[in-house]
Amino acid sequence: MGIEIERKFLVTGNGWRDAAHKVVPMAQGYINDQAAMDSGAMKASVRVRIAGEEAFLNLKSRELGHTRQEYDYAIPVDDARGLLALCVGGMVDKRRHYVTHEGHLWEVDEFLGDNAGLVVAEIELSSADEAFARPEWIGAEVTDASRYYNLALATRPYLEWNADERAGTVA
């Protein structure tokens, strides 16, 4: 079983840009939507992603928080393009910047399109209580805020958020 332990943070400023050692454009969509997850009709999101010259089918359990089941399978890019045409909701377009900080790899997602203006950073850990150094450009933790999950961004993009949601003053 694949287990992902990941924490998600808002990004403040641009200090991470010069530290990025790799950037990969990504386009992704979902076979199911947020309503199917919220209702319990589906217990996992099903994502199709094209990342640079590679493509993946991903299944992730619906739990909130830092620990979830995750399965990721490489698929042909042409198959991914066909599956993206079957996706519900909007597409999530972003550039993923890879930044190493004090022994940990951070993935900084700079969103485009309807999610432009949102930048979040994720760190994968080997255990839930693993210590890590926070770079100066890390802001508030949003691991437990489902609106920052990519599935939610495909359903209700950042463009549609109100001022309080954008400021992080509502849960």
C-alpha positions as CSV (number, residue, x, y, z in Angstrom):
1,M,0.0,0.0,0.0
2,G,1.3,3.5,-0.9
3,I,1.2,6.0,2.0
4,E,1.8,9.6,1.5
5,I,2.7,11.9,4.4
6,E,2.6,15.4,3.1
7,R,2.2,18.9,4.6
8,K,1.1,21.9,2.6
9,F,1.9,25.6,3.3
10,L,1.1,28.9,1.7
11,V,4.2,30.6,0.2
12,T,5.1,34.2,1.0
13,G,7.4,36.3,-1.2
14,N,9.6,35.0,-4.0
15,G,12.7,33.8,-2.0
16,W,12.1,30.3,-3.3
17,R,12.5,31.2,-6.9
18,D,16.3,31.5,-7.0
19,A,16.6,28.2,-5.0
20,A,14.6,26.2,-7.5
21,H,16.7,23.6,-9.3
22,K,14.0,22.3,-11.6
23,V,10.7,23.4,-13.0
24,V,8.1,21.1,-14.5
25,P,4.8,22.3,-16.2
26,M,1.8,20.3,-15.2
27,A,-1.8,19.9,-16.4
28,Q,-4.2,17.7,-14.5
29,G,-7.8,16.9,-14.3
30,Y,-10.0,14.6,-12.2
31,I,-12.3,11.7,-13.3
32,N,-14.5,12.5,-10.2
33,D,-15.3,15.8,-8.6
34,Q,-15.4,17.3,-5.1
35,A,-19.1,16.5,-4.7
36,A,-18.5,12.8,-5.2
37,M,-15.9,12.9,-2.5
38,D,-17.9,15.1,-0.1
39,S,-21.0,12.9,-0.4
40,G,-19.0,9.7,0.3
41,A,-20.0,8.3,-3.1
42,M,-16.2,7.9,-3.9
43,K,-13.5,7.3,-1.3
44,A,-10.6,8.4,-3.5
45,S,-9.8,11.0,-6.1
46,V,-8.8,9.8,-9.5
47,R,-6.4,12.2,-11.2
48,V,-4.8,12.3,-14.6
49,R,-1.6,14.4,-14.9
50,I,0.8,15.3,-17.6
51,A,4.0,16.5,-16.1
52,G,6.5,17.6,-18.7
53,E,7.0,14.7,-21.0
54,E,5.5,12.1,-18.6
55,A,2.0,11.2,-17.6
56,F,0.4,9.5,-14.6
57,L,-2.9,8.2,-13.3
58,N,-3.1,8.8,-9.5
59,L,-5.5,7.6,-6.9
60,K,-5.5,9.3,-3.5
61,S,-7.8,8.5,-0.5
62,R,-10.1,11.2,0.7
63,E,-8.9,11.8,4.2
64,L,-8.1,15.3,5.3
65,G,-4.7,15.8,6.8
66,H,-1.1,14.8,6.2
67,T,-1.4,11.0,5.8
68,R,-3.3,9.4,3.0
69,Q,-3.2,6.4,0.7
70,E,-1.7,7.2,-2.7
71,Y,-1.1,5.2,-5.8
72,D,0.7,6.6,-8.8
73,Y,1.0,4.8,-12.2
74,A,2.9,5.9,-15.3
75,I,0.7,5.9,-18.4
76,P,1.4,6.9,-22.1
77,V,1.0,10.7,-22.7
78,D,-1.5,10.1,-25.5
79,D,-3.6,8.0,-23.1
80,A,-3.4,10.9,-20.6
81,R,-4.6,13.4,-23.2
82,G,-7.6,11.2,-23.9
83,L,-8.4,10.8,-20.3
84,L,-8.1,14.5,-19.6
85,A,-10.9,15.0,-22.2
86,L,-13.1,12.8,-19.9
87,C,-12.4,14.8,-16.7
88,V,-15.1,16.7,-14.8
89,G,-14.6,20.2,-13.4
90,G,-11.8,22.4,-14.6
91,M,-8.2,21.7,-15.4
92,V,-5.5,22.6,-13.0
93,D,-2.5,24.1,-14.7
94,K,0.6,24.9,-12.7
95,R,4.4,25.0,-12.7
96,R,6.0,22.9,-10.1
97,H,9.3,24.2,-8.8
98,Y,11.6,21.8,-6.9
99,V,13.5,23.4,-4.1
100,T,15.9,21.6,-1.7
101,H,16.2,23.2,1.8
102,E,18.2,21.7,4.6
103,G,17.9,18.2,3.4
104,H,14.3,18.2,2.4
105,L,12.7,18.6,-1.1
106,W,10.0,21.2,-1.3
107,E,7.6,21.2,-4.2
108,V,6.4,24.7,-4.8
109,D,3.3,24.9,-7.0
110,E,2.7,28.1,-8.9
111,F,-0.8,27.9,-10.2
112,L,-1.9,29.3,-13.6
113,G,-5.2,29.9,-15.3
114,D,-8.2,30.2,-13.0
115,N,-6.0,29.5,-10.0
116,A,-3.4,32.1,-10.9
117,G,-2.1,34.0,-7.9
118,L,-2.0,31.0,-5.6
119,V,1.3,29.5,-4.7
120,V,1.6,26.6,-2.2
121,A,4.5,24.5,-1.1
122,E,4.4,20.8,-0.1
123,I,6.9,18.7,1.7
124,E,6.7,14.9,1.8
125,L,7.9,13.3,5.1
126,S,8.9,9.8,6.1
127,S,6.8,10.0,9.3
128,A,4.1,12.3,10.6
129,D,6.4,13.6,13.4
130,E,9.5,14.1,11.3
131,A,11.2,17.4,12.0
132,F,12.1,19.8,9.2
133,A,13.4,23.3,8.8
134,R,11.0,25.8,7.5
135,P,12.4,28.1,4.8
136,E,11.8,31.8,5.3
137,W,9.3,31.9,2.4
138,I,6.9,29.4,4.1
139,G,3.7,30.9,5.4
140,A,0.7,29.4,7.1
141,E,0.1,25.7,7.1
142,V,-3.0,24.7,5.1
143,T,-2.6,20.9,5.2
144,D,-6.1,20.5,6.8
145,A,-7.8,23.1,4.6
146,S,-9.4,21.1,1.8
147,R,-9.9,24.1,-0.5
148,Y,-6.2,24.0,-1.2
149,Y,-6.3,20.4,-2.5
150,N,-6.0,20.2,-6.3
151,L,-9.3,18.4,-6.6
152,A,-11.0,21.3,-4.8
153,L,-9.2,23.8,-7.1
154,A,-10.4,22.0,-10.1
155,T,-14.0,22.3,-8.8
156,R,-13.8,25.8,-7.3
157,P,-10.7,27.6,-8.5
158,Y,-8.9,30.4,-6.6
159,L,-10.4,33.0,-9.0
160,E,-13.8,32.3,-7.4
161,W,-12.7,32.7,-3.8
162,N,-13.8,35.6,-1.8
163,A,-11.5,38.1,-0.1
164,D,-11.6,36.3,3.3
165,E,-10.8,32.9,1.7
166,R,-7.8,34.4,-0.2
167,A,-6.6,36.1,3.0
168,G,-6.9,32.8,4.9
169,T,-9.3,34.2,7.5
170,V,-11.9,31.5,7.0
171,A,-11.4,27.8,7.5
